[in-house]
Amino acid sequence: MKFLLIFIVGILSTHILPTQSAGKVLELSDRFLPLRKEGMWLMKFYAPWCGHCKKLEPIWKHVAQSLIEAPIRIGRVDCTRFSKVATEFSIKGFPTIMFLKGDDVYTYDGDRTREDIVAFARRMMGPPVQHIHSENDMNEAKLNSLFFVYVGSLETPLYQDFHLNARHFQKDEFMYSVSPQVMSNHVKLEKDPAIYVYKDKTFYLFDGETTSERHERALEDSEPEDKNSPTAPTPTEPTSVLNTSLYGWVTAERFPLFVKVTRGKFSNIMATNKFVVIAVLEENKLLEISPEMQDFKNMVRKVIENNREKYHKDFQFGWTGSPDLANSVAMESLSLPNLLVINSSTYQHHLPEDIPTYLTPEAIEIFLDSVLAGEAPSYGGSSWMVRLYRAYYEAKSALTDMWKGNPVLTAVLLGLPMGFLSLIFYSICCADIMDAEEEEEEEEYHEKAE
């Protein structure tokens, strides 16, 4: 019996418990599958040869340290060794981050930074709507810098819409409920119940109508003038998160006034259905920008802050430290710093006609006004010709980056297929020549024999 216990402890220490080199991260195997529904797990599925996985490794350890007091286990699985696990979770690429809670599986799609991954885990650990009980809870919620909060009774149609949206956006946004007494210490309540978004250190009110109010208005509009005439009843639209008026508002308000645009956030920013204005800058390896670009960024921010009421409804402003993202949209190498405006509906983009380094706050306002009026020159779009050219541009850019990063490896990767193709073509061409020479030699031999 004693030896059996020692054997079981050895198996657990090898496959379940963290090794000394892994710190607080559990190195798991396919023995993890029977345990996946026990408690909550934050998992990383990786491959040892994957460069993105290697870059994520130190961040993953910091994530585990940040969640050391949380009721959650942090693990990772080498999918090249344990393909059964990869099949179970339908892993298509590396690294893949998932949160497991019982039968529910949530895939993380955001930026691979410690702050964003930890925030994702904390959101998924709790219910979709977390209740704020006191001033201390509210001050702690404000540390998130952006969140949505419901004020009032939990037995209203507005709260039903809010909870429906909270379940949908739980992976990306913090959603809270609070009593009017606590909320009145932070903002003057205009109505009860109400929904606010907290961003840029300010509360902004949702002034739209609830789904039930919209249905009632639709019924009133559809009533015939002659109420005595029989009419077919108007079918009620099924309630889903997409047909709530709150969904469009949350989608449009889920970013601060001047957000940092990254590849992880880009698709969600484009979903706002606004013009996306991006100040294109370049960060170094320390995530710093030059003084010249800092001045340009500050100038754009000043224009935004001075004209928030004018532009907020139609524009989502941001900046990026990765020119590759903007170049991919513009399908050209933009000069730096620069200003790029993307129409999130048509995927067309606009560029200022003035040299970007000579732009002034007044010139930026004129440019934005011309975009809003439809007078600014537009480029790109979503036609098949544009898509074909974009694919060509991205392929060319990828090969260029590969050559700059590792010219030897790029030469080998491109040279080997070219070499094989050359041999095949050479063999095909030379076969005809050799056959012709053999026929000539046979003819000469027969002539001499005669």
C-alpha positions in Angstrom: 0.0 0.0 0.0 2.8 2.4 0.9 4.5 1.8 -2.5 1.2 2.4 -4.3 0.8 5.8 -2.6 4.4 6.7 -3.5 3.7 5.7 -7.1 0.5 7.8 -7.3 2.2 10.8 -5.8 5.0 10.5 -8.4 2.5 10.3 -11.3 0.7 13.4 -10.0 3.9 15.4 -9.5 5.0 14.5 -13.0 1.8 15.2 -14.9 -0.4 17.5 -12.8 1.6 19.4 -10.2 3.9 22.2 -11.4 7.6 21.5 -11.9 10.2 23.6 -10.3 11.2 25.3 -13.6 7.6 26.0 -14.5 6.9 28.1 -11.3 3.2 28.4 -10.7 2.2 27.2 -14.2 1.0 23.6 -14.3 2.7 21.5 -17.0 -0.2 19.2 -18.1 -0.6 16.1 -20.2 -3.6 14.2 -21.6 -4.3 13.0 -18.0 -5.7 16.5 -17.6 -8.8 15.7 -19.7 -10.8 13.9 -16.9 -10.1 16.9 -14.6 -11.0 19.7 -17.0 -14.5 20.2 -15.6 -13.3 20.4 -12.0 -13.0 24.0 -11.0 -11.7 26.8 -13.3 -8.7 26.6 -15.6 -6.8 29.2 -17.6 -5.0 27.1 -20.3 -2.4 27.8 -22.9 -2.1 25.3 -25.7 1.3 25.6 -27.4 4.0 24.0 -29.6 7.7 24.2 -28.7 8.7 25.3 -32.2 6.2 28.2 -32.2 7.9 31.6 -32.0 4.8 33.3 -30.7 4.6 30.7 -28.0 8.1 31.4 -26.9 7.4 35.1 -26.7 4.3 34.4 -24.6 6.1 32.2 -22.1 7.5 34.8 -19.7 4.2 36.7 -19.9 2.3 33.5 -19.0 4.4 33.1 -15.9 3.6 36.7 -14.9 -0.1 35.9 -15.4 0.2 33.0 -13.0 1.9 35.2 -10.4 -0.8 37.8 -10.8 -3.6 35.3 -10.2 -1.9 33.4 -7.4 -4.6 34.3 -5.0 -7.5 33.6 -7.4 -9.5 30.4 -7.3 -8.2 29.3 -10.7 -5.4 27.0 -12.0 -3.0 28.2 -14.7 -1.8 25.4 -17.0 -0.2 24.7 -20.3 -0.2 21.7 -22.7 2.4 20.8 -25.4 0.0 19.9 -28.2 2.8 18.3 -30.2 3.2 15.6 -27.5 -0.4 15.3 -26.4 -2.4 15.6 -29.6 -5.4 14.1 -27.9 -5.8 17.3 -25.9 -5.5 19.4 -29.1 -8.2 17.3 -30.7 -10.5 17.6 -27.7 -10.4 21.4 -27.7 -10.2 21.8 -31.5 -6.9 23.7 -31.4 -6.2 25.2 -34.9 -3.2 27.5 -34.1 -0.6 28.3 -31.5 -0.7 29.7 -29.0 -4.3 29.3 -28.1 -5.6 30.6 -24.7 -8.8 29.2 -23.2 -10.8 29.7 -20.0 -12.5 26.5 -18.8 -15.4 26.7 -16.4 -17.4 23.4 -16.1 -18.8 22.6 -19.5 -18.1 26.1 -20.8 -15.1 26.9 -22.9 -14.1 30.5 -23.8 -11.3 31.3 -26.2 -9.3 34.4 -25.6 -8.9 36.7 -28.7 -7.3 39.8 -27.2 -3.7 41.0 -27.0 -1.2 38.7 -25.4 -0.2 41.1 -22.6 -0.2 40.3 -18.9 -2.8 43.0 -18.1 -5.3 41.9 -20.8 -5.0 38.2 -20.0 -5.4 38.7 -16.3 -8.4 41.0 -16.8 -10.0 38.3 -19.1 -9.5 35.7 -16.4 -11.0 37.9 -13.7 -14.1 38.6 -15.8 -14.7 34.9 -16.6 -14.2 33.8 -13.0 -17.3 35.8 -11.8 -20.9 36.1 -13.1 -21.6 38.2 -16.2 -22.9 41.1 -14.0 -21.0 41.7 -10.8 -22.7 43.7 -8.1 -21.1 46.8 -6.5 -22.0 47.0 -2.8 -20.1 49.9 -1.5 -17.8 52.9 -2.3 -14.8 50.7 -2.0 -16.2 48.3 -4.6 -16.9 51.3 -6.9 -13.3 52.6 -6.5 -12.0 49.1 -7.2 -14.1 48.9 -10.4 -12.7 52.2 -11.5 -9.2 50.7 -11.7 -10.4 48.9 -14.8 -10.5 52.3 -16.6 -13.6 51.2 -18.6 -16.7 49.4 -17.6 -20.5 49.4 -18.0 -22.8 49.7 -14.9 -26.5 49.3 -14.4 -28.3 51.4 -11.8 -31.7 50.5 -10.3 -33.9 47.5 -9.7 -33.0 44.1 -11.1 -36.6 43.4 -12.1 -36.9 45.6 -15.1 -36.8 45.1 -18.9 -33.7 47.3 -19.1 -31.8 45.0 -16.7 -32.8 42.0 -18.8 -31.3 43.7 -21.9 -28.2 44.6 -19.8 -27.7 41.0 -18.5 -28.2 39.6 -22.0 -25.4 41.9 -23.3 -23.2 41.2 -20.3 -23.2 37.5 -21.1 -22.3 38.3 -24.7 -19.5 40.7 -23.9 -18.1 39.0 -20.8 -14.9 38.0 -22.5 -14.1 41.6 -23.3 -15.9 44.0 -20.9 -16.5 44.4 -17.2 -20.3 44.7 -16.4 -21.6 45.8 -13.0 -24.8 46.6 -11.2 -25.1 49.2 -8.4 -27.8 50.7 -6.2 -28.9 54.3 -6.9 -27.6 55.3 -3.4 -24.0 54.4 -4.2 -24.1 55.7 -7.8 -25.5 59.1 -6.7 -22.1 59.8 -5.0 -20.4 59.7 -8.5 -22.9 61.2 -10.9 -26.2 63.1 -10.9 -28.8 60.4 -11.7 -31.0 61.6 -14.6 -33.3 58.5 -14.5 -33.8 55.3 -12.7 -33.2 52.6 -14.0 -30.2 53.7 -16.1 -27.0 52.4 -17.7 -23.7 54.2 -17.8 -20.3 53.6 -19.3 -17.3 54.7 -17.3 -14.4 55.7 -19.5 -11.9 58.6 -19.6 -12.6 59.1 -15.9 -16.2 60.1 -16.7 -19.7 58.4 -16.6 -21.7 58.6 -19.8 -25.4 57.8 -19.9 -27.2 55.4 -22.3 -30.2 57.3 -23.6 -31.6 54.7 -25.9 -34.9 52.8 -25.5 -35.2 49.3 -24.2 -36.2 46.3 -26.4 -39.7 46.2 -24.9 -40.2 50.0 -25.4 -39.1 49.6 -29.1 -41.6 46.7 -29.5 -44.4 48.8 -28.0 -43.6 51.7 -30.3 -43.5 49.4 -33.3 -47.0 48.1 -32.4 -48.4 51.6 -32.0 -46.9 52.6 -35.4 -48.5 49.5 -37.0 -52.0 50.1 -35.7 -54.5 50.9 -38.5 -56.4 54.1 -38.6 -59.6 52.2 -38.5 -59.4 50.3 -35.3 -62.5 48.3 -36.1 -61.0 46.7 -39.1 -59.5 43.3 -38.4 -55.7 43.0 -38.8 -53.3 40.1 -38.4 -51.2 40.3 -35.2 -47.7 41.7 -35.6 -45.2 38.9 -34.8 -42.9 39.8 -31.9 -39.2 39.8 -32.7 -37.4 37.1 -30.8 -35.2 38.6 -28.1 -31.5 38.1 -28.7 -28.5 40.2 -27.9 -28.1 41.4 -31.5 -31.6 43.0 -31.7 -31.4 44.9 -28.4 -30.7 48.6 -28.8 -28.2 48.3 -26.0 -26.0 46.0 -28.1 -25.2 48.8 -30.7 -24.4 51.3 -27.9 -22.1 48.9 -26.1 -20.3 48.0 -29.3 -19.8 51.7 -30.1 -18.8 52.8 -26.5 -16.5 50.0 -25.5 -13.3 51.9 -26.2 -11.8 55.1 -24.6 -11.7 58.3 -26.5 -8.1 57.7 -27.8 -7.4 54.0 -27.7 -4.2 52.2 -28.6 -5.0 50.2 -31.8 -3.5 46.7 -31.9 -4.1 43.7 -34.0 -6.0 42.0 -31.1 -8.4 45.0 -30.8 -8.6 45.9 -34.5 -11.6 43.8 -35.4 -13.6 45.0 -32.4 -12.7 48.6 -33.2 -13.9 48.1 -36.7 -17.2 46.7 -35.4 -18.1 50.1 -33.9 -19.5 51.1 -37.3 -17.7 54.4 -37.1 -14.9 56.1 -39.0 -11.8 54.8 -37.3 -9.1 57.5 -37.1 -5.6 56.2 -36.4 -2.5 58.3 -35.6 0.2 56.1 -37.2 3.4 56.1 -35.1 6.3 53.7 -34.5 7.4 52.3 -31.1 10.8 50.9 -30.4 11.5 47.6 -28.6 10.9 49.4 -25.3 7.5 50.6 -26.5 8.7 54.2 -26.7 8.1 56.8 -29.4 10.4 59.6 -30.6 9.7 63.2 -29.4 8.5 64.2 -32.9 5.9 61.4 -32.9 4.9 62.3 -29.3 4.2 65.9 -30.4 2.1 64.6 -33.3 0.2 62.2 -30.9 -0.4 65.0 -28.4 -1.7 67.3 -31.2 -4.2 64.7 -32.4 -5.3 64.0 -28.8 -5.9 67.8 -28.3 -8.1 68.0 -31.4 -10.1 65.0 -30.2 -10.6 66.4 -26.6 -11.6 69.9 -27.9 -14.1 68.4 -30.3 -15.5 65.4 -28.4 -19.2 66.4 -28.8 -18.7 67.1 -32.5 -16.9 63.9 -33.5 -17.8 61.3 -30.9 -20.9 60.0 -32.6 -19.2 59.4 -36.0 -15.5 58.8 -35.2 -13.5 56.3 -33.0 -10.0 57.7 -32.5 -6.9 55.8 -31.7 -3.2 55.5 -32.3 -0.9 52.6 -33.2 2.8 52.0 -32.5 2.9 49.4 -35.3 3.1 50.9 -38.8 2.6 47.4 -40.3 -1.0 47.4 -39.2 -1.7 50.7 -41.0 0.4 49.8 -44.0 -1.7 46.6 -44.4 -4.8 48.7 -44.5 -3.4 51.4 -46.9 -1.5 48.8 -48.9 1.5 51.0 -49.0 4.3 52.1 -46.7 3.1 55.3 -45.0 5.4 58.0 -44.0 5.7 58.5 -40.3 4.0 60.0 -38.4 0.7 59.9 -40.3 -3.0 60.0 -40.0 -5.3 57.3 -41.4 -9.1 57.2 -41.5 -10.9 53.9 -42.2 -14.6 53.6 -43.1 -15.6 50.5 -41.0 -18.6 49.9 -43.2 -17.0 50.1 -46.7 -13.4 49.4 -45.7 -12.3 52.4 -47.7 -9.6 54.6 -46.2 -8.7 58.3 -46.4 -5.3 60.0 -46.1 -4.7 63.7 -45.6 -3.6 65.5 -48.8 -1.2 67.7 -46.8 2.2 66.3 -45.7 1.4 64.7 -42.3 4.4 66.3 -40.6 3.0 69.8 -41.5 -0.5 69.1 -40.2 -1.9 71.6 -37.7 -5.0 71.2 -35.5 -7.0 73.3 -37.9 -5.9 71.2 -40.9 -6.9 68.0 -39.0 -10.3 69.4 -38.3 -10.8 70.3 -42.0 -9.7 66.8 -43.0 -12.1 65.1 -40.6 -14.9 67.4 -41.7 -14.3 66.5 -45.3 -14.3 62.8 -44.5 -17.6 63.2 -42.7 -19.1 65.2 -45.6 -17.9 62.5 -48.1 -15.6 65.0 -49.9 -12.2 63.5 -49.0 -10.5 61.2 -51.6 -11.1 57.6 -50.7 -8.9 54.5 -51.5 -9.2 50.8 -51.1 -12.5 49.1 -50.4 -13.7 45.5 -50.4 -13.9 44.7 -54.2 -12.3 41.5 -55.4 -9.6 43.5 -57.2 -8.7 45.3 -54.0 -8.7 42.1 -52.0 -6.4 40.5 -54.6 -4.0 43.4 -54.4 -4.1 43.3 -50.6 -3.2 39.6 -50.6 -0.3 40.4 -52.9 0.9 43.3 -50.7 0.7 41.2 -47.5 2.6 38.3 -49.1 5.3 40.7 -50.4 5.5 42.3 -46.9 5.8 39.0 -45.2 8.6 37.9 -47.5 10.4 41.2 -47.0 10.1 40.9 -43.2 11.4 37.3 -43.4 14.4 38.4 -45.5 15.2 41.2 -43.0 14.9 38.9 -40.0 16.7 35.9 -41.3 18.0 36.1 -44.9 19.7 32.7 -44.8 16.5 30.9 -43.7 14.4 32.8 -46.3 16.9 31.9 -49.0 16.7 28.2 -48.1 12.9 28.3 -47.9 12.6 29.9 -51.3 15.7 28.3 -52.9 14.7 24.7 -52.3 11.4 24.8 -54.1 13.0 26.8 -56.9 15.8 24.3 -57.1 13.4 21.4 -57.4 11.3 23.2 -60.0 14.5 23.9 -62.0 15.5 20.3 -61.9 12.1 19.2 -63.1 12.0 21.7 -66.0 15.6 20.8 -66.9 14.8 17.1 -67.0 11.7 17.8 -69.2 13.6 20.0 -71.6 16.8 17.8 -71.7 14.8 14.7 -72.3 13.7 15.9 -75.7 17.3 16.9 -76.6 18.7 13.6 -75.5 16.0 11.7 -77.5 16.8 13.8 -80.6 20.6 13.1 -80.2 19.9 9.3 -79.8 17.8 9.3 -83.0 20.6 11.1 -84.9 23.2 8.6 -83.7 21.0 5.7 -84.7 20.5 7.2 -88.2 24.2 7.7 -88.6 24.9 4.1 -87.5 22.4 2.7 -90.0 23.9 4.8 -92.8 27.4 3.5 -92.1 26.1 0.0 -91.9 24.6 0.3 -95.3 
